[in-house]
Amino acid sequence: MSDYDPEALLEIKGVRSTFRFRGAVTHALNGVTVDIGAGEFFVLLGPSGCGKTTMLRAIAGLQKPDSGFIRIGNQVVFSGQDRVFVPPERRPIAMVFQSYAVWPHMNVFENIAFPLREGVHRLGRAEIEVRVAEVLDMLGLAAVAERPVTMLSGGQQQRVALARALALRPKVLLMDEPLSNLDYNFQIRLRTELRELMCRLRLTTIYVTHNQSEAIEMGDRIAVMEAGNLVQVGDAKEIYHFPHNEFVARFIGDMNLVPAVVETTDGGMATLRTEVGAFLARVPKIEARPGASYLLGIRPEDVVLVDPAREAGANLLHGTVARSRFSGEAIHCTVRAGGLALDLKLRRGADVETGASVTLRLPPEFCIAVESKAEAAASIGRREGARDVGRVPTGASGFVARPANGGAV
């Protein structure tokens, strides 16, 4: 049984889920653990196949995990240890799908009213009318209440799906890429509307997306997923500016990543040696050991074009402009220095021509030491090695546990 945390409306502990097909096993969720607060807009972000929708379905009860623990409010809805599994219709949740899932033979009013009339908690006619009227007004659909849902635009149909979910007055709202089928301009508009509505209602929301911009704009916190693991959880600024590893750095926005070796560390800063010199960089929440292989990371918009006659000090780089293009809001350049190519995003007033020699400054406060995949694997190996202390090796076959009394196994 998990310890009860009164601050967390949704508590997820050690949830594991696997899929088996023709002898192959896929680990969709690898012991996912996270607490989500009341009223929080929490985004599950990651590429296709990372496990984000599987996690959402496990919360909803649409999929039964292999093990773990899930609590919503004061109700345990899943416990592998205690063999508890509450079916979806008995959970205090509502879900909005990517495909809208509206009933084409009903009008707007009936689409919203149907679950209230036929669901587990059947309401009286008067209460249904009150609830439907409330969400129709909330989402600007009152004028089309009697209109067949098939005569609505995609954006309006998604509003109907959201209104139907909100009418259930859930403790947790689950949203599975609800904007991905809409055109880009409408997506941008609905991002703002959704975020403001959830904030106003103080409704705990779990939002699944693969769109980094969507996650950064909407989430109170973002959980980045890779291969069934939560690899980093934090607010948008932390995720964007201080990625914990190479996967997060490459997946969230654009970041220059230069192979480097840690020379020294001092507090929250490290000196990283690259093929084009040494650079100071910040070290976010990781142990950067001298001699370890890391990546020097910096966002294109944080690289500064400087006058070499006036600039001196650390984190300077000399190179040649290999490519330059104007995009309206900025000038995007690629500068080559030695065997490296560094991307820049400069303001429109910058005058940079292809072939020009330039000096760049990589401000230490914007440089970050990013754990590489190779170093991450080595770290896991070191941790496994530490856990193996006290075991007796048995040759190539692996290890056997040492008996408590020190005798033979």
HELIX and SHEET records of a PDB file:
HELIX    1   1 LYS A   52  ALA A   60  1                                   9    
HELIX    2   2 PRO A   88  ARG A   90  5                                   3    
HELIX    3   3 VAL A  108  GLU A  118  1                                  11    
HELIX    4   4 ARG A  125  MET A  138  1                                  14    
HELIX    5   5 ALA A  142  VAL A  144  5                                   3    
HELIX    6   6 VAL A  149  MET A  151  5                                   3    
HELIX    7   7 GLY A  154  ALA A  167  1                                  14    
HELIX    8   8 TYR A  184  LEU A  201  1                                  18    
HELIX    9   9 GLN A  212  MET A  218  1                                   7    
HELIX   10  10 ALA A  236  HIS A  241  1                                   6    
HELIX   11  11 GLU A  246  PHE A  251  1                                   6    
HELIX   12  12 PRO A  300  ASP A  302  5                                   3    
HELIX   13  13 LYS A  373  ARG A  387  1                                  15    
HELIX   14  14 GLY A  395  SER A  397  5                                   3    
SHEET    1   A 5 ALA A  24  GLY A  37  0                                        
SHEET    2   A 5 ALA A   8  PHE A  21 -1                                        
SHEET    3   A 5 SER A  67  ILE A  72 -1                                        
SHEET    4   A 5 GLN A  75  SER A  79 -1                                        
SHEET    5   A 5 VAL A  84  PHE A  85 -1                                        
SHEET    1   B 6 ILE A  93  VAL A  96  0                                        
SHEET    2   B 6 VAL A 172  ASP A 176  1                                        
SHEET    3   B 6 THR A 204  THR A 209  1                                        
SHEET    4   B 6 PHE A  41  LEU A  45  1                                        
SHEET    5   B 6 ARG A 221  GLU A 226  1                                        
SHEET    6   B 6 ASN A 229  GLY A 234 -1                                        
SHEET    1   C 5 GLY A 277  ARG A 282  0                                        
SHEET    2   C 5 MET A 269  THR A 274 -1                                        
SHEET    3   C 5 ASN A 256  ASP A 266 -1                                        
SHEET    4   C 5 SER A 293  ILE A 298 -1                                        
SHEET    5   C 5 ILE A 368  GLU A 371 -1                                        
SHEET    1   D 5 VAL A 304  VAL A 306  0                                        
SHEET    2   D 5 SER A 357  ARG A 361 -1                                        
SHEET    3   D 5 LEU A 316  PHE A 326 -1                                        
SHEET    4   D 5 ILE A 331  ALA A 337 -1                                        
SHEET    5   D 5 LEU A 340  LEU A 346 -1                                        
SHEET    1   E 2 VAL A 392  PRO A 393  0                                        
SHEET    2   E 2 PHE A 399  VAL A 400 -1                                        
END                                                                             
